[in-house]
């Protein structure tokens, strides 16, 4: 084990650990990105619709007294 103050040993350990990582392929990255974007768009539309519906219902309820 390297001493705590040796930055070169630390960088060597980081490089060793990084080589053990299984990196995704370009295709996997593109598919994951597309799925995330699709879910963000879906969630945005859903919450926009829910917000508009709640806003409309509240305006109906609050305008009853007028």
TACORSUL-V549279 format. One record per backbone hydrogen bond with DSSP energy under -0.5 kcal/mol. CO is the residue of the C=O (numbers start at 1). NH is the residue of the N-H. If there is no record, write none. Layout:
CO,NH / CO,NH
//
This chain:
3,6 / 5,7 / 6,10 / 7,11 / 8,12 / 9,13 / 10,14 / 11,15 / 12,16 / 13,17 / 14,18 / 15,19 / 17,20 / 18,21 / 21,23 / 25,29 / 26,30 / 27,31 / 28,32 / 29,33 / 30,34 / 31,35 / 32,36 / 33,37 / 34,38 / 35,39 / 36,40 / 37,41 / 38,42 / 39,43 / 40,44 / 41,45 / 42,46 / 43,47 / 44,48 / 45,49 / 46,50 / 47,51 / 48,52 / 49,53 / 50,54 / 51,55 / 52,56 / 53,57 / 54,58 / 55,59 / 56,60 / 57,61 / 58,62 / 59,63 / 61,64 / 63,66
//
